[in-house]
């Protein structure tokens, strides 16, 4: 066979190989579009990164920055610094009585860097739901969610989605034969949360069901917070970013923030992805710890206590009880300065906002991995 023939047949084999490869790619895309179309929707955005700017589409939460002053000269002691660095910390701030006492950053983060809240923002949605009750926009926490969202909503109460005891499941995608739990711990790119993350909860509501065996028991599900976000928009006739801005963000003196929109749906992902400065989380934490500003309480006293300092038995609190989109715990190690019950907001990989009434303090921590809860607080409030 001469060289011309050899090149001809080699070229044909290469062409056939490329065609076969492209056919496989096309088949994979078709199967993906059928089996998990949300993957195609989310592909351009990817997993929300830890710092701003981030890919995707975002709504602005308007703020109004207070005078910031100088960073405090006092740094935390060696144990806190070591624990912070070993856990991939990016920001650690602490204030007492409204005075910033600790402010450290690493890994390229500075004061003006906006970091991803991940699930921290759930707690703000929970606070807004209680405010809606106080404003008479929601009749009570026992109100059926369907009274607000219509017949497509699951047959649960506002209180059940607020405390994540609704027992939500979603109808299966082909070729599954059983409904799938909407629990976040079972997250999969083929699962319920990925579908919500792509299309928004309103489009997915007809697929939500209630497992009566799960109902009444705590299951951490972002679908609950997503439903609350839509409910708030309905009862106030206002977008969730604007509602957060007017009722919490601006009154707290926080700067502009950016909240992720659903790429193929309406509104923002109420359960995730508010990019804001750690300093602004300090201000929002102080606003909630003080229950608003002087002469303008954010909540009636009873609802405020239910949100941050509910009556819990010692064992439930020690085990980290979950309340109205807020977690609760207690500092009770003998000999330590820091003592008493506290509330905290928590996001993926240990993004934390601690509210400590007895210390009159707010602590904010952002990083790559979880930093030990109690040890961090004990070390920030040393003995002596």
WOZIDA-V594491 format. One record per pair of residues at least 4 apart in sequence whose ideal C-beta (glycine too) atoms are under 7 Angstrom apart, sorted by the first residue. I is the first residue (numbers start at 0). J is the second residue. D is the distance in Angstrom with one decimal. If there is no record, write none. Layout:
BEGIN
i & j & d
I & J & D
I & J & D
END
This chain:
BEGIN
i & j & d
0 & 4 & 4.6
0 & 5 & 5.6
2 & 6 & 6.3
3 & 7 & 6.4
4 & 8 & 6.4
5 & 9 & 6.1
6 & 10 & 6.0
7 & 11 & 6.5
8 & 12 & 6.4
9 & 13 & 6.4
10 & 14 & 6.2
11 & 15 & 6.3
12 & 16 & 6.3
13 & 17 & 6.4
14 & 18 & 6.3
15 & 19 & 6.2
16 & 20 & 6.3
17 & 21 & 6.3
18 & 22 & 6.2
19 & 23 & 6.5
20 & 24 & 6.5
21 & 25 & 6.2
22 & 26 & 6.3
23 & 27 & 6.3
24 & 28 & 6.5
25 & 29 & 6.4
26 & 30 & 6.2
27 & 31 & 6.1
28 & 32 & 6.2
29 & 33 & 6.5
30 & 34 & 5.5
31 & 35 & 5.8
31 & 38 & 5.4
31 & 39 & 6.2
32 & 36 & 5.1
32 & 39 & 6.2
34 & 172 & 6.8
34 & 173 & 6.9
35 & 172 & 7.0
35 & 188 & 6.5
35 & 189 & 4.7
36 & 40 & 6.7
37 & 41 & 5.8
37 & 193 & 5.0
37 & 194 & 4.9
37 & 197 & 3.8
37 & 198 & 6.8
38 & 42 & 6.2
38 & 188 & 5.7
40 & 197 & 4.0
40 & 262 & 5.5
40 & 263 & 4.8
41 & 193 & 6.9
41 & 196 & 6.6
41 & 197 & 5.3
41 & 262 & 6.8
44 & 54 & 5.1
44 & 55 & 4.4
44 & 262 & 5.8
45 & 54 & 6.1
47 & 53 & 5.9
47 & 115 & 5.7
47 & 259 & 6.4
47 & 271 & 7.0
47 & 272 & 4.8
48 & 53 & 5.0
48 & 115 & 6.7
49 & 114 & 6.1
49 & 115 & 5.1
50 & 112 & 6.0
50 & 114 & 5.9
51 & 113 & 3.8
51 & 257 & 6.3
51 & 274 & 4.1
53 & 274 & 6.5
55 & 259 & 5.7
55 & 262 & 6.6
56 & 260 & 4.5
56 & 262 & 6.6
57 & 257 & 4.2
57 & 258 & 6.1
57 & 259 & 5.8
57 & 260 & 6.2
58 & 240 & 4.3
58 & 258 & 5.0
58 & 260 & 5.8
58 & 267 & 5.4
59 & 240 & 6.7
59 & 255 & 5.8
59 & 257 & 6.1
60 & 240 & 4.7
60 & 243 & 5.5
60 & 244 & 5.0
60 & 248 & 5.3
60 & 255 & 6.7
60 & 256 & 4.3
60 & 258 & 5.7
60 & 273 & 7.0
61 & 244 & 4.5
61 & 249 & 6.7
61 & 255 & 6.1
62 & 248 & 5.3
62 & 249 & 6.0
62 & 253 & 4.6
62 & 254 & 4.4
62 & 255 & 4.7
62 & 256 & 6.5
62 & 279 & 7.0
63 & 249 & 4.9
63 & 252 & 6.5
64 & 252 & 6.7
64 & 254 & 4.3
65 & 252 & 3.6
70 & 102 & 4.8
71 & 99 & 5.3
71 & 100 & 5.4
71 & 101 & 6.3
71 & 102 & 5.6
73 & 100 & 5.7
73 & 101 & 6.5
74 & 101 & 6.8
74 & 103 & 6.3
75 & 79 & 3.7
75 & 80 & 5.7
75 & 91 & 7.0
75 & 101 & 5.3
75 & 379 & 6.2
76 & 80 & 7.0
76 & 378 & 6.5
76 & 381 & 6.2
77 & 81 & 6.0
78 & 82 & 6.2
78 & 378 & 4.6
79 & 83 & 6.0
79 & 375 & 6.8
79 & 378 & 4.3
79 & 379 & 5.9
80 & 84 & 6.4
81 & 85 & 6.1
82 & 86 & 6.3
82 & 370 & 5.9
82 & 371 & 6.7
82 & 374 & 6.6
82 & 375 & 6.3
82 & 378 & 6.9
83 & 88 & 3.8
83 & 91 & 5.2
83 & 370 & 6.6
84 & 88 & 6.2
84 & 105 & 6.8
86 & 349 & 6.8
86 & 366 & 5.5
86 & 368 & 4.8
86 & 369 & 6.8
86 & 370 & 4.2
87 & 366 & 4.9
87 & 367 & 3.0
87 & 368 & 5.1
88 & 105 & 6.3
88 & 364 & 6.6
88 & 366 & 4.0
88 & 370 & 6.5
89 & 104 & 6.7
89 & 105 & 6.3
89 & 106 & 5.1
89 & 108 & 4.6
89 & 114 & 6.5
89 & 365 & 4.6
89 & 366 & 5.1
90 & 104 & 5.2
90 & 108 & 5.6
90 & 114 & 6.7
90 & 277 & 4.1
90 & 363 & 6.9
90 & 364 & 6.9
90 & 365 & 4.4
91 & 101 & 6.5
91 & 103 & 5.1
91 & 364 & 5.2
92 & 99 & 6.8
92 & 101 & 6.1
92 & 102 & 5.0
92 & 277 & 5.4
92 & 278 & 6.6
92 & 281 & 5.2
92 & 363 & 4.6
93 & 100 & 5.5
93 & 101 & 4.1
93 & 360 & 6.4
93 & 362 & 4.8
93 & 379 & 5.5
94 & 98 & 5.9
94 & 99 & 4.6
94 & 100 & 6.0
94 & 281 & 5.6
94 & 285 & 6.7
94 & 360 & 6.6
94 & 361 & 5.4
95 & 100 & 5.8
95 & 358 & 6.5
95 & 359 & 5.8
95 & 360 & 4.5
96 & 359 & 5.1
97 & 285 & 6.1
99 & 281 & 7.0
101 & 379 & 7.0
104 & 108 & 4.3
104 & 109 & 5.8
108 & 112 & 4.5
110 & 276 & 6.8
110 & 278 & 6.1
111 & 276 & 6.4
112 & 276 & 6.8
113 & 256 & 6.7
113 & 257 & 6.7
113 & 274 & 4.2
113 & 275 & 5.5
113 & 276 & 5.6
114 & 274 & 6.7
114 & 277 & 6.4
114 & 365 & 4.8
115 & 272 & 5.9
115 & 274 & 5.8
116 & 120 & 4.6
116 & 272 & 6.7
116 & 273 & 4.2
116 & 275 & 6.5
116 & 346 & 5.5
116 & 350 & 6.3
117 & 271 & 5.8
117 & 272 & 6.9
117 & 346 & 3.3
117 & 347 & 3.8
117 & 350 & 5.4
118 & 270 & 6.3
118 & 271 & 6.1
118 & 345 & 6.5
118 & 346 & 4.3
118 & 347 & 6.1
119 & 344 & 4.7
119 & 346 & 4.2
119 & 350 & 5.4
119 & 352 & 6.0
120 & 124 & 6.6
120 & 271 & 6.7
120 & 273 & 4.3
121 & 125 & 6.5
121 & 224 & 4.7
121 & 270 & 5.5
121 & 324 & 4.7
122 & 126 & 6.6
122 & 324 & 5.0
122 & 325 & 5.0
122 & 344 & 3.9
123 & 127 & 6.5
123 & 243 & 6.2
123 & 247 & 6.1
124 & 128 & 6.6
124 & 224 & 5.4
124 & 227 & 5.3
124 & 228 & 5.8
124 & 269 & 5.1
124 & 324 & 6.1
125 & 129 & 6.9
125 & 161 & 6.2
125 & 323 & 4.5
125 & 324 & 2.7
125 & 325 & 6.0
126 & 130 & 6.4
126 & 247 & 6.7
126 & 287 & 6.3
126 & 306 & 6.2
127 & 131 & 6.5
127 & 231 & 5.5
127 & 242 & 6.2
127 & 243 & 6.7
127 & 246 & 6.4
128 & 132 & 6.9
128 & 137 & 7.0
128 & 157 & 6.9
128 & 161 & 5.6
128 & 227 & 5.5
128 & 231 & 6.6
129 & 133 & 6.5
129 & 298 & 5.7
129 & 302 & 4.8
129 & 306 & 5.6
129 & 323 & 6.3
130 & 134 & 6.1
130 & 246 & 5.9
130 & 297 & 6.7
130 & 298 & 6.2
131 & 136 & 4.1
131 & 137 & 4.4
131 & 231 & 6.1
131 & 234 & 5.6
132 & 137 & 4.9
132 & 139 & 6.6
132 & 140 & 6.5
132 & 302 & 6.7
133 & 298 & 5.6
133 & 299 & 5.4
133 & 302 & 5.8
136 & 234 & 3.9
136 & 235 & 6.0
137 & 142 & 5.9
137 & 157 & 5.9
137 & 234 & 5.8
138 & 142 & 4.7
140 & 156 & 6.7
140 & 157 & 5.2
140 & 158 & 3.4
140 & 161 & 6.4
141 & 156 & 5.4
141 & 158 & 6.1
142 & 146 & 5.6
142 & 156 & 6.4
142 & 157 & 5.2
143 & 156 & 5.9
144 & 148 & 5.6
144 & 152 & 4.7
144 & 153 & 6.6
144 & 155 & 5.5
144 & 156 & 6.5
144 & 157 & 5.8
144 & 160 & 6.4
144 & 226 & 6.6
144 & 230 & 6.7
145 & 149 & 6.3
145 & 150 & 6.1
145 & 152 & 4.8
145 & 154 & 6.6
147 & 230 & 4.7
147 & 233 & 5.3
147 & 234 & 6.1
148 & 152 & 3.7
148 & 229 & 6.3
148 & 230 & 6.1
148 & 233 & 6.6
151 & 204 & 4.4
151 & 205 & 5.0
152 & 204 & 5.7
153 & 165 & 6.7
153 & 167 & 6.1
153 & 207 & 4.6
153 & 208 & 6.8
153 & 209 & 5.3
154 & 209 & 5.9
155 & 159 & 4.4
155 & 160 & 5.9
155 & 165 & 4.4
155 & 209 & 6.0
157 & 161 & 6.1
157 & 230 & 6.9
158 & 162 & 6.2
159 & 164 & 5.2
159 & 165 & 4.3
160 & 165 & 5.0
160 & 223 & 4.2
160 & 226 & 5.2
160 & 227 & 5.8
161 & 227 & 6.6
161 & 323 & 5.2
161 & 324 & 6.4
162 & 321 & 6.9
162 & 322 & 6.6
162 & 323 & 6.5
163 & 217 & 5.8
163 & 218 & 6.1
163 & 219 & 5.8
163 & 220 & 5.8
163 & 223 & 5.0
163 & 321 & 6.4
164 & 214 & 7.0
164 & 215 & 5.5
164 & 216 & 6.1
164 & 217 & 5.6
165 & 209 & 6.5
165 & 214 & 6.5
165 & 223 & 5.8
166 & 209 & 5.2
166 & 210 & 4.6
166 & 211 & 6.8
166 & 213 & 3.2
166 & 214 & 3.6
166 & 216 & 7.0
166 & 218 & 6.6
167 & 181 & 4.5
167 & 207 & 5.6
167 & 209 & 6.4
167 & 220 & 5.6
167 & 222 & 5.2
167 & 223 & 6.9
168 & 178 & 4.1
168 & 179 & 6.3
168 & 180 & 5.5
168 & 181 & 6.2
168 & 208 & 5.1
168 & 210 & 4.9
169 & 178 & 6.3
169 & 179 & 5.3
169 & 181 & 5.6
169 & 191 & 4.2
169 & 203 & 7.0
169 & 206 & 4.9
169 & 207 & 5.9
170 & 178 & 5.8
170 & 206 & 4.5
170 & 208 & 6.5
171 & 175 & 3.5
171 & 176 & 6.5
171 & 177 & 6.2
171 & 178 & 6.0
171 & 179 & 6.0
172 & 189 & 6.9
175 & 179 & 6.8
178 & 208 & 5.8
179 & 190 & 6.1
179 & 191 & 5.5
180 & 185 & 5.7
181 & 191 & 4.5
181 & 192 & 6.7
181 & 220 & 4.6
181 & 222 & 4.4
182 & 218 & 5.1
182 & 219 & 6.3
182 & 220 & 5.6
183 & 192 & 6.1
183 & 219 & 5.3
183 & 220 & 6.2
183 & 221 & 5.6
184 & 219 & 6.9
185 & 190 & 6.3
186 & 190 & 6.1
186 & 192 & 5.2
187 & 193 & 6.7
188 & 193 & 5.0
189 & 193 & 6.8
191 & 195 & 6.3
191 & 222 & 6.9
192 & 196 & 6.0
192 & 221 & 5.8
193 & 197 & 6.5
194 & 198 & 6.1
194 & 203 & 5.9
195 & 199 & 6.9
195 & 200 & 5.5
195 & 203 & 5.3
195 & 221 & 7.0
195 & 222 & 6.0
195 & 225 & 5.9
196 & 268 & 6.5
197 & 261 & 7.0
197 & 262 & 6.1
197 & 263 & 5.5
198 & 202 & 4.3
198 & 203 & 6.1
198 & 261 & 6.5
198 & 263 & 5.1
198 & 264 & 4.6
199 & 261 & 3.9
199 & 264 & 2.5
199 & 265 & 5.8
199 & 266 & 6.0
200 & 204 & 6.3
200 & 222 & 6.5
200 & 225 & 3.7
200 & 226 & 5.8
200 & 229 & 6.0
201 & 229 & 5.9
201 & 264 & 6.6
201 & 265 & 6.2
202 & 264 & 5.5
203 & 207 & 6.7
207 & 222 & 6.9
209 & 214 & 5.6
210 & 214 & 6.6
213 & 218 & 6.0
217 & 321 & 5.6
221 & 225 & 6.1
221 & 270 & 3.7
221 & 271 & 6.8
222 & 226 & 6.4
223 & 227 & 6.6
224 & 228 & 6.5
224 & 269 & 5.1
224 & 270 & 3.9
224 & 324 & 6.5
225 & 268 & 7.0
225 & 269 & 5.3
225 & 270 & 5.5
226 & 230 & 6.3
227 & 231 & 6.3
227 & 269 & 6.4
228 & 232 & 6.7
228 & 239 & 5.1
228 & 266 & 6.8
228 & 269 & 2.8
229 & 233 & 6.4
229 & 266 & 6.9
230 & 234 & 6.3
231 & 235 & 6.0
231 & 239 & 6.0
231 & 242 & 6.0
232 & 237 & 6.5
232 & 238 & 6.2
232 & 239 & 5.6
232 & 266 & 6.8
235 & 242 & 5.6
237 & 241 & 5.2
237 & 242 & 5.0
238 & 242 & 6.7
239 & 243 & 6.3
239 & 266 & 6.4
239 & 267 & 5.6
239 & 269 & 6.1
240 & 244 & 6.2
240 & 258 & 5.2
240 & 267 & 6.0
241 & 245 & 6.3
242 & 246 & 6.0
243 & 247 & 5.6
243 & 248 & 5.4
244 & 248 & 4.7
244 & 249 & 5.5
245 & 249 & 6.3
247 & 251 & 6.0
247 & 283 & 6.2
247 & 286 & 6.5
248 & 253 & 4.8
248 & 256 & 6.8
248 & 283 & 6.9
250 & 286 & 6.3
250 & 291 & 6.9
250 & 292 & 6.0
251 & 282 & 4.5
251 & 283 & 4.6
251 & 286 & 3.7
252 & 282 & 5.0
253 & 275 & 6.8
253 & 279 & 3.7
253 & 282 & 5.0
253 & 283 & 5.7
254 & 276 & 6.1
254 & 279 & 5.5
256 & 273 & 5.6
256 & 274 & 6.1
256 & 275 & 3.8
256 & 279 & 6.7
257 & 274 & 4.5
258 & 267 & 4.5
258 & 272 & 6.8
258 & 273 & 4.9
259 & 267 & 6.1
259 & 268 & 5.0
259 & 271 & 6.7
259 & 272 & 3.7
260 & 266 & 6.9
260 & 267 & 5.4
261 & 265 & 6.8
261 & 266 & 6.4
261 & 268 & 6.2
268 & 272 & 5.6
275 & 279 & 4.7
275 & 280 & 6.3
277 & 281 & 6.7
277 & 363 & 4.9
277 & 365 & 5.8
278 & 282 & 6.8
279 & 283 & 6.3
280 & 284 & 6.1
280 & 352 & 5.4
280 & 363 & 4.7
281 & 285 & 6.4
281 & 361 & 5.5
281 & 363 & 5.2
282 & 286 & 6.4
283 & 287 & 6.5
284 & 288 & 6.0
284 & 352 & 5.1
284 & 354 & 5.6
284 & 361 & 3.7
284 & 363 & 6.7
285 & 289 & 6.0
285 & 361 & 5.3
286 & 291 & 6.5
286 & 297 & 7.0
287 & 297 & 6.9
287 & 307 & 6.8
287 & 354 & 6.6
288 & 354 & 4.8
288 & 356 & 6.8
288 & 361 & 6.0
290 & 296 & 5.1
290 & 297 & 5.4
290 & 298 & 6.0
290 & 303 & 4.6
291 & 295 & 5.1
291 & 296 & 4.4
291 & 297 & 3.6
298 & 302 & 4.3
298 & 303 & 4.2
298 & 306 & 6.7
299 & 303 & 6.9
300 & 304 & 6.4
301 & 305 & 6.6
302 & 306 & 6.4
303 & 307 & 6.4
304 & 308 & 5.1
304 & 309 & 6.6
305 & 309 & 5.2
305 & 323 & 6.6
306 & 323 & 5.4
306 & 325 & 6.3
307 & 325 & 7.0
307 & 342 & 4.6
307 & 354 & 6.0
308 & 340 & 6.4
308 & 342 & 6.9
308 & 356 & 6.2
309 & 322 & 5.6
309 & 327 & 6.9
311 & 315 & 4.7
311 & 316 & 4.4
311 & 320 & 5.3
311 & 327 & 6.1
313 & 317 & 6.0
314 & 318 & 6.2
315 & 320 & 4.5
316 & 320 & 5.7
316 & 327 & 5.5
316 & 328 & 6.3
316 & 329 & 4.9
316 & 340 & 6.0
317 & 329 & 5.8
319 & 326 & 5.8
319 & 327 & 7.0
319 & 328 & 5.3
320 & 327 & 4.7
321 & 326 & 5.6
322 & 327 & 5.9
325 & 342 & 5.2
325 & 344 & 6.5
326 & 342 & 6.9
326 & 343 & 5.3
326 & 345 & 5.9
327 & 340 & 6.7
327 & 342 & 5.5
328 & 341 & 6.2
328 & 343 & 6.8
328 & 372 & 6.9
329 & 339 & 6.8
329 & 340 & 4.8
330 & 335 & 6.8
330 & 337 & 4.9
330 & 338 & 5.3
330 & 339 & 6.1
330 & 341 & 6.6
330 & 373 & 6.4
330 & 376 & 6.1
331 & 338 & 6.6
332 & 377 & 6.4
334 & 382 & 6.6
335 & 377 & 5.0
335 & 382 & 6.6
336 & 380 & 4.6
336 & 381 & 6.6
336 & 382 & 5.6
337 & 358 & 6.1
337 & 376 & 5.3
337 & 377 & 5.5
337 & 380 & 3.9
338 & 357 & 6.3
339 & 357 & 3.6
341 & 353 & 6.0
341 & 354 & 6.2
341 & 355 & 4.5
341 & 356 & 7.0
342 & 354 & 4.7
343 & 351 & 6.0
343 & 352 & 6.4
343 & 353 & 4.7
343 & 354 & 6.7
344 & 352 & 4.2
345 & 351 & 5.8
346 & 350 & 3.4
348 & 367 & 6.0
348 & 368 & 5.8
348 & 369 & 6.5
349 & 364 & 6.9
349 & 366 & 5.7
349 & 368 & 5.9
349 & 369 & 3.6
349 & 370 & 5.4
350 & 365 & 5.2
351 & 363 & 7.0
351 & 364 & 4.5
352 & 363 & 5.4
353 & 361 & 6.8
353 & 362 & 4.1
353 & 376 & 6.5
354 & 361 & 6.0
355 & 360 & 4.6
358 & 380 & 6.2
362 & 376 & 6.7
362 & 379 & 6.3
364 & 370 & 5.9
364 & 375 & 6.9
366 & 370 & 6.2
370 & 375 & 5.3
371 & 375 & 6.0
373 & 377 & 6.1
374 & 378 & 6.1
375 & 379 & 6.4
376 & 380 & 6.7
END
